[in-house]
């Protein structure tokens, strides 16, 4: 588990001077992204939808703003975050790669305080203080952007000069202390994004979460945490570029959940965690209506999807000796697919297709399909007397949700699909081991970790797959196997004049279509690199303090280019011209390299001042490298030409001004 305090990462340089939680996560070993402006991240070979992102126990389906440039979480309200890459505790479930647990902080119970941040593209305001002194506190945070001006700076030929984009988010937390044994926390979060590239199109999406958490010390050996909440995500878009095909399109997720966690300390050597959880899903997979008087499209709506995912878990940590400890747990999940619903049955010996439907089944209500299974978690740690420890862990996971997307990153128009009669849940397992040693009088931590992961029922797509408004999505997806393995080396120093971390990661992620029903599997059924397979990655995050007020920060990122499939020739057949491509993902774009710097001036330490201000000057992409994000092809005078597209191709200076009062 990687734990990061927000105070330790606030000076790390990021795009446009905004402290970005997701960018910090991506700077850790074993965590990758497909490139700049990507909204998702990949952990140890998993896809972007295999990460569970929690904010105050609520699920975030799209964790970024403004094309992925900013995190959806306001850093001023965050207390800490924990990233579990392996040996995931039994209380977590629902994804097979990782868990990112982000927690907001409580407001000040003694006095009113606030903070204002002014940046090139965004501004933030946070206020906090007591409602009832020493008993109840609040914290409110808001953030907005004024980013339209930057689109106006783009050249006319880009096609985006007349576009506009913006976002805002709101956070609220109320914490109440009943007594020394009982506390209540009420959290709320809302975010909204909108953008358009011309007057003929518009996109928007939003997240919303609300939760209440009650923590109680039942007796000196037993504590409980009870949580109930609601999560929402939706997007909508319209396009009238072609008036005859003008459309409105929308998608939405609503879910209600309840969780209970009990921690029991039967003795000094034993810690037992147990509890249960349940989530009720309601998906609106898609609704399309015509837009404009000249649109010839017919209204269409996919069937709503409902399901309940329940789990019970138990784990124990046993300190066998001061040097040796083990932790073992089991989580049993039950997934009930609910009606009303109409679904299709297909020939069992063939892949689902419209040509081999054998029956149509109508379900009025209740559960019509159930998946269930156990997930195992076990880990051990042994400490040597010379400040060195060895750890090993194994866990299995199950995932009942699938993201349908034709991109390698999270897109505002991605849809999510529940497992059902024809689409089975994903499952995976991972074994990991590591050696950790403290050096230089325990000021420097060195670590080496290795891992091997397997994935089953990962959804890949058939050629020409239609992912939006598809009433038979099972006919366009293929269940694919995956494997990932790698090694991570890291040196980390949290305190002192010089602090930060440096890491190197070697990792591979490969997929394979082995279903005998597939007549022409990808790459003839052999293993092929996943879209986010980047074998070598080097990361450096450093901060040097000249004095208590002045510091210099540096961020360096290098990685192998991600795989792509290239056209290599064209041929004539049946009076038509066709393009011949290489095997899938057999080529790569150029390697990625970027350096960011910032100079930070911290607030004055004079206690009598009413306000304290700080300022950061920085340059994002100091070397101006044109890192390739994607490659596209155009037919020019009968010749197919390829072009590289870069997101940031020049150095980008920024300034960020912050005031605390």
N, C-alpha and C positions, 0 to 999 in steps of 0.2 A: 504494500500500500504506500502510495506517495501522498504525503500530507503537506499542504502549502498554506501558510498564513498570508493574508492579503497584505499585511505590513511588510512582508519580506519581498514582495514582487512588484511593488508600486512603481519602482524606478526602471523596470525593464522596458527598453524602447520598443514601441509598437507603432503601427501605422497611424499617422495623424495625432500622436501623442495621447491616445486614449488607453488607459489601463484596461487590458483585455484578458478576461479570465480564460477564454478558449485558446488564445494564442499562447498563454503561459502553459496550459496543459499540453499543447503541441510541442513545447520546447523540452518535454521530458523524454527520456529514452523509451523506445517501444511504441511511441505515439507518432503517427504520421498524418499528413494530409496530401491530397493530390496536387496542391499548388496554392499560390496566393489567391485570395478571394474565395477560397473553398470554405463552405460552411460546416462541413462535417469533419470528423477525424477517425482514423483507423488505429485500433489498438491490437498489437501483436497479431496482425493478419486478419482481423475481423473487418467486416464491412461497416459503413457508417450507421446502419440501422441496428447493429448488434451492440450498441452502447446505451446503457440506461443512464440518462441524465436527470438527476433529481435536484430540485431547488425547494428547500423546506418540505421535503417528502413528496412534492408534486412533480409530475413528469413533464419535461420539455421536449416537444417533438421537433421544433426548429429553434436551435439555441443561438441564432445570430441575427444581426441587423444588417441592412444596407449591402446586399450581395455578399455577405460574409466578411465584410471589413471590420465589423464590431460585434462583440459578444452581446447576447440579449440580456445579460445580467449586469446591473449597475454595480461597479466595484465598490462604491462608497458604502453600500449596505451589507457587503459580504464580510463574514467573520473568518471562515476558512473553507477549504475544500479537500476532499479525499478522493483519490483515484485508485480503485482496485483493479489491477491488471491480472492477478491470479490469486489463488487461495481466497476467493470471494466469500465473505461470511454468509452463513445459512439464512440470515434474515433478508438477504437480497435475492431477487430472482427476476425472470422475465426477459433477460438478454443473455447472450452466450459469450460475449467478449469482455465487457468491462462495466464498471459502475462508477460514475462520477457523482459524488454526493456533495452538494454545495449548501452551506448553511449561512443564513443571515445573522447579524448580530442583534443583541438587545439594545434598546435605547438607553441613554443615560438616566438613571433613577434619581440623580441629585440636582442637576442643573440643565438648563436649556442650552443646546449647542447647535451649530450648523456648519455647513461647508458648501462652497460654490466653486465650480470648475468651469473655466472658459477655454474652449479649444477652437481649432480651425474649422471643424465641422460640427462639433457637439458642445452642449453645455449641460451641467448637472447641478442639481440643488438637493441638499439633504438637511433635514432638521430632525432633532431628537430632544427628548427631555422627559421629565416626570409628569404623570397625570395625577397620581397620588404619591407623594414623596415616600421613597423607600419601598413602595409597594407595587406601583404600576408605572410603566414607561412606554413610550412610543418612539418609533422611528419612521419617517416618511422620506422617500427618495423619488426623484423624478429626473428624467433625462429626455432631451429632444435634440433634433438636428436641424441645420439650415444648410443642407448639402446641395441644393439646386444650383448654386452659383458655380460649383466645380464642373457640372455637366455643361454649363455654358462656355467653359474654357476649351472644350473638346473641338477638334476641327470639324468643319461641315461634312466632310466625307465620311466621318465616323457614323453618321446617322443618328447620333444620340444628343446632338447639340440642343435640340428642342425638348429633351426629356426632362423629367423631374423625379426626385426621389426623397424620401424622408421617413423618419420613424420617431416613436416616443415610447417610453415605458414608465410604469409607476409601481412602486413598492410600498408596502405598509406592514408594520409588525407592532403588535401590542403584547407586552409581557406583563403578567400579573403574578405576584408572589402571595399566595394565601398565607403560608407560614413556612417554617424551615423545612417542611416535608413535602410541600405541594406547590407546583407552578403551572400556569396556563399560558400558552403562546397562541396567538391568532395571527395568521399571515395572509396577505393578499398580494397578487401580482397580475399585471396586465401589460401587454406590449402590442404595438400595432406598427406594421410596415406597409408602405405603399410606394409604388414606382411605376413609371411609364416611359417608354422610349420615343413615343410620338403621340399625336393627338388621336391616333387610331387604336391604341391599346392601353390597358391598365391592369395592374396586378396589386394585390394586397393580401396580407396574411396576419394572423394575430394569435397570441398565446394568452391564456388566462388560467390562474391557479388560485385556489382558496383552501385554507386548511386550519384546523384547530388541533393543538397538541397539548396533552395533559401529562405531566411528569409527576410521579408520586413516590416517596420513600415509604413503602408499606410498613417495613420494620427494618432494623439495622442490617439484615441480610437479604432483603428483597426489594427491588425497585421495579416500577412499571412505567411504560410510556404508551399512551393510547392516542392514536391519530385518526382523524377523519377528514376527508377532503374531496375536492372536485377539480378536474383538469379539463381544459378545452383547447382545441387547436382548429383553425379553419383557414382556408384560402379562397379567394374569388378572383376571377379574371374575366376581362372581356376584350374582344378584338373585332374591329370593323375594317381591317386592311382591305379585305375583299368584301364588298357590301353584300354579295349574294351568299357569303358564308359567315356573316357576322354572328357572333355567339356570346353568351354568358356561360361561365363554367364555375362551379363551386364544389367544395369538398369540406367535410367537417368531422371532428372527433369530439365526443363527450364521454367522460368516464368519472365514476364515483368510486371511492376506495375507503377502506378501513383497515387499520393495522394495529396490532398489539405486540409489544415487546416486553418481556419480563427478564430481569437479570437477577440471579440467585447466587449468593456467596455462601455455600454450605461450610467452607473452611478457607483458610488462607491459601491452600493449594488448588482449590477448585473454583471455577467460575462457569455458571450454566446460563445460557441464553435460550429462551423458548418463546413461542408465540404463534400467531396466525395472521393471515391477511386475506383480503378479498377485493377484487376489482370488477366492476360492472362496466363493460364497454358498449358504446353505441356509436357506430360508424355510419356516416352518410357518404358512401364511396364516390358519388358524383351526380351532379345534376346539370343538364345543359339545356339552355333555352335560346331561341333566336334573338338577335339584337339588331334593331333597325328595321324600317319598313320594307327594305329590299332583301332581307335575309330569307333564303329558301330553306334553312335548316328546320327540322322538326324538333319539338321538345322531347327530351329523353331523360330518364332518371334510373340509376342503378338501384337495385334492392338494398335496403338498409340492412346492416349487419349488427348482430348483438351476441354477446358472449359474457360469461362469468369465469374469471380465473381466480381460483382459491388455492391457498397454500398453508401448510402447517410445518413448523421447523423446530429443530432442537440441536443445540451444539454445546460442547463442553471444552473448556481449556483447563488442562491439568499440568500444574507445575510439579513435575515428578521430583526434580531436584532444583537447586538454584541455577543449574546450568542447562537442564534439559526440560523442555515442555512440549506438549502436543496439544493440538486442537482438532476435534473431529465433530462433524455435524451432518445432518440429513435434512433435506427439504423435500416434501412431497407435494406435488402440484396437481390440480384437477382443473381441466379446461372444458367447460360446457358451452357448445355452440347452440344458440337459441333461435327459435322461430319468432314470428312467421317468416317463412323462407321457401323459395322454390329453387331446387338444384337439379343437376343432370347426372345421370349415370352413364358410364362409357364401357366399351369393351375392355375387359381386364388385360387382354394380351396385346393391346395397342395403346399408343399414346392418345390422350384425350384430343378429339377433334370433332368438328361439327358433323363429320361424315359417319362417326361411330357412336353417336348417342343411342343408348338402348332404352332409356326411360326418363321421364320427367317426374320428379317427386315434389309434392306440395306439403309443407308443414305449417300448421296453423299457429302453433305456439309450443312452449316447453323446450326441453333439450332434445336435439335430434342427432348429435354427435358428441362423443366424449373422448378426450385425450387425457392421459394421466401418466405419471411416472415419478420415480425418485431421483433426486439430485444429491450427489455425495460430495462432501468437502472434508479434506483432511490435510493437515500440515504439521510440521515438527520443526523445532529450533534447538540447536545445541550451541552453547557459548563456551569458548575456550578462554583460558586465563589471560591471554595476551591481547585482549580487546578485539577478538575475532569471533564471528559466529557463522554457522552454516544453517541454512533453512531449505526445506523441501516441501512442496505442496502439490496436491492433486484435487481437481474439482470437475464436476460435470454440471451442465446447464441445459435448460430447455427454454425455447422462445416460441411464443404462439402468435406473434405479430410479424408481418413482412412488409418491407418498403418496396413499392413498385416505382422504378425510376429508370430513365434512359441516360442518366449521367452518373459519373463516379463520385459526385458529391451530393449534398442535400440541396434540393431545389424547391422553390416555393410551390411548384406544381407537382411535386411528388404526392403519390397517394399511398395509403397504408391499407393492408389487407389482413383480416383475421384468418387464422386457420379454419378450415371448414371440412366438408365432406370430401373434397377433392384436393385440397392443399394441406399437407401435413406440417406439423410444427418443426422448426429447426432444433437441432440438438448438437452439443459439442462437448469436448473434454480437453483439459489442459494439464500437463505436468510441468512443473518449473522447479528449479533449484538455484540457489545462490550462495555466494561467499561474501561476507561483509567484514571489513576491518577498519577500525579507527586509527588514524595516524596523527602525528604531530600533537601529542598530548590531547587527543580526543577532539581536535578542532577540524579534522578532515576525515570524511567518510569515503572509503573506497568500496566499490561493489562490483561483482560480476554475476550476472544471471543468465541462465539458459532456459529455453522452454520449447515445448512441442505441443501443438494444438491440432485437433481434428474437428471438422464441421460436416454435418449431414443435413440434407434437405435445404441447402442454400438455393435460393431461386435465381436461376439465370434465364435468359430469354431466347426464344427461337428467332430465326432470321425474319425480319419484317414484323416483329411483334407489335401489337397495338396495346398500349398500357392505359390509355385514357378512355373512359366510357366503353369499356369492354365487358359485355354481359357474360362472356365465357372466358374469363382470364386464365383459367386452368389450361386452356388449349394453346396458350402462347408462352407458358413458362415451363421450365425444365428443372427438376430437382438435381442439384449438383453437389458433389463431394468436394471438400476442401481440406487442405493441410497447411500449417504454418509452423515455422521453426526459426530459431535465431538465438543470438547472444547479445547482451547489453553490458557495456562497461561504463561506469560512472564514477566521477570524483566530485564530491559536494562539500562545500564549506558554507555554513549558514551564518556565521558570525565573524566579526573582526573587520579591520580596515578593508580587506579584500574578501568579498564573498560572492557566491554563485555556484555554478556547476558546469562541468564539461562532460560530454558523453559521446560514445561511439556505439552504433547499433548495426549488427549484421542480421538481416532477416529475409526470409523468403515466404511468399504466399502463392500457392498453386491450387488450381481447380481442375476437376475432371468430371466428364460425363460418362458414366459407366452403365447407365440403364440399357438393358438389352433391347428395349423397345425402340430406342433411337436408331434410325437407319443410318444417319450421317452425323455422328457426334462431332463436337468441335475438336479439331486437330486429331481426328481419327481415334478419339477416345483416350488420347495421351494427356498427361498433365500439362497445363499451360498456365503462364503467370496471370494472376488477377490484375485488374486495372490499376490497383494501388500497390503493386509489388515494387518496392524500391530497396534493393539489397543493402546499399551502404548509406549510412547517415551519420553525420557529425554535427554536434550542437554545442555551442558555447554561450553561456549566460553569465555575465560578470558585472560586478559593481564595485568601484573603488572609491572610498571616502577620503577625501583630502582633509576635511574637518567635519565637525558635526553638522555643518550646514551645506557644504559643497561636496558633490560626488559626480563621478563619471560612470556611465553605463554602456555596455557593449553587448550586442547580440549577434551571433554568427551562426549561419545555418547552411549546411551542404548536404545534398543527397543525390543519389542516382536518379536519372530521369525515369519516369513511369512508362510502362509498356503501351504501345499502340499497334494498330494493324494498318499496313500501308498497301495501296494499290501499286502493282509492279508492272502490269501490262494491260493491254486491251485487245479484244478479239472480236471477230465477226461471226455471228451465228443466226441462221434463219432470218436473214435480212435485218438483223439488229446488231448494235454495237454494245459490247459488255466489257466491264472492268474486272480484271482478275486480281484478287488480294492474296497476300501472304497468309500463312497460318495465323490464327488469332494471337495478338500480343507478342509477336516474335521480334518486333523492333522497339526502340525506345526513343523518346525525345531527349534533348540534350540535358546534361546534369544541371541541377539547381544550386545556386549559390547567392547568398545575400548577407550583407553586413549592415547593422543598424547601430547608431550611436546616439547618446543624449547626455547633456550636462544639466545637472539638477541643483537647484538652490532651495534648501529646506527652510521652514519657518524659523524666525527668531525665537530665542528661548526667554525673552523678557516676559515675565508672568503678568506684568501690569498692562500690557497692550490689550486692547479690545479685540483686535483681529490679528491673525497670523497668516501670512501668505507664502506660497511657494511657487516656483516657476521652473519649467523644463524646456530646454531647447534641444532639438534633435534633428537627425537626418535619417529617414527610412530609405533603405537601398543606397547606401553611401557610394558604392562603386557604379551605380547606374546600370547594372547588368540587366539585359533584356532576357529574363528567364522565360523560357517557353512554357506556356500554360496548355496550349493545344495546337494541333496542326490541322489545317483545313485545305481543301483542294478546289480549284476552279478550272473550268474548261476554257482555255484561251486560244482561239484560232486553231481548234482541233487538237491542241496539246493540253494535257493535264498537268497543271502546275500546283506545287504545294507551297503553303505559306505558314509561317510560325506566328502565333499570337501571344503577346506578352501583356500581363495586367499592369505591372509597374515597370516601365522601361527607362526611367530617369530617377535621379535622386529626388526625394520629396522632403523638403524641410518643414518643420512644424514647431509650434510653440503652444504650451499649455499653461494656463495661469489658474492657481487654486487659492481660495481664501477660506480660512476657518474662523468661526466666531463663537 
